[in-house]
Amino acid sequence: MLERMEERLFQKYLAYHFSICEREDLIGASNHALDILRKSMA
């Protein structure tokens, strides 16, 4: 996917990637989420 990306879009991706990498509070973050749901007994 990255190797087929247009240069302009790839540069935007790199800027985003490096800005995320520089933030310690986002280390280990991913695009995944965990939803915890509770069934109502009413």
LOBAGU-949439 format. One record per residue (C-alpha): residue in one letter; z, y, x. Coordinates in nm, 3 decimals, padded with zeros to 5 digits. Example, Ala and Ser with C-alpha at 12.3 -4.5 7.8 and 13.67 -1.06 7.14 Angstrom:
! residues 2
   residu         z         y         x
        A    00.780   -00.450    01.230
        S    00.714   -00.106    01.367
This chain:
! residues 42
   residu         z         y         x
        M    00.000    00.000    00.000
        L    00.095    00.253    00.267
        E   -00.213    00.175    00.473
        R   -00.438    00.262    00.175
        M   -00.256    00.584    00.085
        E   -00.445    00.914    00.119
        E   -00.327    01.118    00.418
        R   -00.189    01.403    00.201
        L    00.013    01.162   -00.013
        F    00.130    00.970    00.294
        Q    00.262    01.292    00.449
        K    00.456    01.366    00.128
        Y    00.597    01.011    00.136
        L    00.706    01.056    00.499
        A    00.876    01.388    00.421
        Y    01.066    01.221    00.134
        H    01.153    00.917    00.344
        F    01.289    01.120    00.636
        S    01.490    01.350    00.408
        I    01.659    01.046    00.251
        C    01.723    00.887    00.593
        E    01.906    01.197    00.712
        R    02.163    01.186    00.430
        E    02.467    00.972    00.511
        D    02.565    00.955    00.143
        L    02.242    00.767    00.066
        I    02.271    00.503    00.338
        G    02.222    00.167    00.172
        A    02.087    00.315   -00.150
        S    01.790    00.145   -00.308
        N    01.566    00.165   -00.611
        H    01.770   -00.103   -00.785
        A    02.045   -00.050   -01.040
        L    02.315   -00.264   -01.194
        D    02.396   -00.207   -01.560
        I    02.728   -00.334   -01.689
        L    02.735   -00.361   -02.067
        R    03.019   -00.448   -02.301
        K    02.953   -00.601   -02.642
        S    03.140   -00.425   -02.922
        M    03.355   -00.660   -03.131
        A    03.359   -00.426   -03.435
